Amino acid sequence: MKLAIVGAGYVGLVTAACFAEMGNEVMCVDADGAKIDGLKQGRIPIYEPGLEDFVRRNLAEKRLYFTTDLASAVQKSLIIFIAVGTPQDRDGSADLSAVLAVAREIGRNLNGYKVVVEKSTVPVGTAQLVRQAITEELQARGVEYEFDVVSNPEFLKEGTAIDDFMKPDRIVVGCDDVRVAELMKELYAPFVRTHHPIIIMDVVSAELTKYAANAFLATKISFINEMANICALTGANISMVRQGIGSDPRIGHLFLFPGLGYGGSCFPKDMQALIHTARSRGYIPRLLEAAEAINQDQRQNFVNLIRRYFDDQLAGRKLAVWGLSFKPGTDDVREAPALTVISRLVELGAAIQAYDPQAMQTAREALGNHPQVTYAASSYEALKGAEALIINTEWTSFREPDFERMKSLMKNAVIFDGRNLYNPVKMAKLGFQYFYIGQKLEG
Ligand SMILES: NC(=O)c1ccc[n+]([C@@H]2O[C@H](COP(=O)([O-])OP(=O)(O)OC[C@H]3O[C@@H](n4cnc5c(N)ncnc54)[C@H](O)[C@@H]3O)[C@@H](O)[C@H]2O)c1
């Protein structure tokens, strides 16, 4: 099929590459000319395992094209996916300006029947706004073309995006027309050969399904963090509690790790958008608001722990930081707990020596060229002369370090572990002062 994917970010680029891999002819459009120029040469602007191979192969086989020309992509394709960003607006709602700008551009260029697919995460009612924007443009042109608007939320995870897209647990399609449902099923059939379902539903339910999924997962993270905080007060061991409850298949082990809470470009903004959706209709979503509050506190409590240890005297102290991305496997630092922790420590005068396997460039851009933050070439280099190590991201390469080498490089053998990577008993034997999430509070 001939497809246009608008937005060449984490979702759009992966969607474009995977559809091309399945034999479709895909035009991937982005407003960012420099990004498109790089992509035409096979240069991938983000770190996502396996993506470069997919892009290069499909470019070479001429199934995948990159362009800034949305008009011609619209005219040449049957299905147009909108995969642009929907960041958080000031009032917490999703900012739909990019989605609606694309919808208008589609309306200005429609030249026959098209299916317009919302791939971006958008609140309930957006399909109606997209439909309206396209219709207004058609009316302004004085032409009539049929089109359908479909909701097809994306569930891929950064770090495993290619695998998630190629072998999805489920595909959700919201549409109001049986023929469009058949077309979407045909498009996705090669991805569900292992019998994972394509779930067809109405548009509004599909729009809400994405928020419900993210809200559930975010709440699960805040739940285990709340249990960790109760462990800290009672002396219970959060690691054992986690295993004890996770073995129940109704609960499950996934997403049940205490830590610095959720971040990234999705959970925080999607929680806020869902809260906004509920409140704007007169309902107070107490569970979601509590999950958000716990998530914010988790970062602040971690900073407070570090402050207390240093008696609030952080000015001029050298601190090593391992992990900048919001989770392992990605270079994405949007809403990353690491950035909050670093910013607060820098405000208090600390000097940060940071290391991350993938996210140093994105962190540098997000934090600005701050004189108190330097970036080390390796995890060990970051430790040189440090009075403590702060761990923000559970990269696998941090799990089994050479602890003796660490001690020899650091000024003090002190670790604040925001991801509970190590065994506290072992750390004590090795001579580290080791602080972790859910640790029993002194006194
Ligand atoms: N990142 C994820 O893991 C993930 C997962 C599922 C769903 N989503 C959702 O998918 C959407 C996209 O997220 P992302 O992480 O890929 O965003 P992103 O910021 O990585 O990419 C968005 C891209 O859209 C481009 N763009 C913006 N306005 C444009 C316009 N008018 N015309 C053409 N291109 C334009 C930008 O230049 C950018 O390249 C969001 O709604 C997000 O919530 C993201």
The ligand as a MOL file (V3000), in Angstrom:
LIG
                    3D

  0  0  0     0  0            999 V3000
M  V30 BEGIN CTAB
M  V30 COUNTS 44 48 0 0 0
M  V30 BEGIN ATOM
M  V30 1 N 8.0010 8.0970 22.0030 0
M  V30 2 C 7.2510 7.0730 22.3680 0
M  V30 3 O 7.7230 6.1150 22.9900 0
M  V30 4 C 5.8010 7.0330 22.0140 0
M  V30 5 C 5.0940 5.8230 22.1260 0
M  V30 6 C 3.7490 5.8140 21.7800 0
M  V30 7 C 3.1130 6.9760 21.3640 0
M  V30 8 N 3.8230 8.1380 21.2970 0 CHG=1
M  V30 9 C 3.1260 9.3330 20.8180 0
M  V30 10 O 3.4620 9.5280 19.4490 0
M  V30 11 C 3.5320 10.9230 19.1440 0
M  V30 12 C 4.9000 11.2650 18.5870 0
M  V30 13 O 5.8540 11.0270 19.6020 0
M  V30 14 P 7.4300 10.9690 19.2820 0
M  V30 15 O 8.1020 10.5380 20.5270 0
M  V30 16 O 7.6540 10.2060 18.0230 0 CHG=-1
M  V30 17 O 7.7010 12.5290 19.0130 0
M  V30 18 P 9.0360 13.2130 18.4590 0
M  V30 19 O 9.1000 14.5310 19.1050 0
M  V30 20 O 10.1860 12.2640 18.5660 0
M  V30 21 O 8.7420 13.3880 16.8930 0
M  V30 22 C 7.7890 14.2560 16.3780 0
M  V30 23 C 8.2430 14.6750 14.9890 0
M  V30 24 O 7.1960 15.4190 14.3660 0
M  V30 25 C 7.7830 16.4560 13.5990 0
M  V30 26 N 6.7690 17.4910 13.3520 0
M  V30 27 C 6.2210 18.3560 14.2380 0
M  V30 28 N 5.3170 19.1370 13.6270 0
M  V30 29 C 5.2730 18.7460 12.3370 0
M  V30 30 C 4.5250 19.1550 11.2110 0
M  V30 31 N 3.6160 20.1430 11.2980 0
M  V30 32 N 4.7410 18.5430 10.0330 0
M  V30 33 C 5.6530 17.5470 9.9350 0
M  V30 34 N 6.3990 17.1060 10.9790 0
M  V30 35 C 6.2030 17.7060 12.1620 0
M  V30 36 C 8.9490 16.9210 14.4420 0
M  V30 37 O 9.9130 17.6180 13.6650 0
M  V30 38 C 9.4650 15.5910 14.9830 0
M  V30 39 O 10.4620 15.0390 14.1290 0
M  V30 40 C 3.1700 11.6400 20.4490 0
M  V30 41 O 1.8020 11.8910 20.4550 0
M  V30 42 C 3.5160 10.6020 21.5160 0
M  V30 43 O 2.7570 10.7800 22.6710 0
M  V30 44 C 5.1430 8.1870 21.5880 0
M  V30 END ATOM
M  V30 BEGIN BOND
M  V30 1 1 1 2
M  V30 2 2 2 3
M  V30 3 1 2 4
M  V30 4 1 4 5
M  V30 5 2 4 44
M  V30 6 2 5 6
M  V30 7 1 6 7
M  V30 8 2 7 8
M  V30 9 1 8 9
M  V30 10 1 8 44
M  V30 11 1 9 10
M  V30 12 1 9 42
M  V30 13 1 10 11
M  V30 14 1 11 12
M  V30 15 1 11 40
M  V30 16 1 12 13
M  V30 17 1 13 14
M  V30 18 2 14 15
M  V30 19 1 14 16
M  V30 20 1 14 17
M  V30 21 1 17 18
M  V30 22 2 18 19
M  V30 23 1 18 20
M  V30 24 1 18 21
M  V30 25 1 21 22
M  V30 26 1 22 23
M  V30 27 1 23 24
M  V30 28 1 23 38
M  V30 29 1 24 25
M  V30 30 1 25 26
M  V30 31 1 25 36
M  V30 32 1 26 27
M  V30 33 1 26 35
M  V30 34 2 27 28
M  V30 35 1 28 29
M  V30 36 1 29 30
M  V30 37 2 29 35
M  V30 38 1 30 31
M  V30 39 2 30 32
M  V30 40 1 32 33
M  V30 41 2 33 34
M  V30 42 1 34 35
M  V30 43 1 36 37
M  V30 44 1 36 38
M  V30 45 1 38 39
M  V30 46 1 40 41
M  V30 47 1 40 42
M  V30 48 1 42 43
M  V30 END BOND
M  V30 END CTAB
M  END
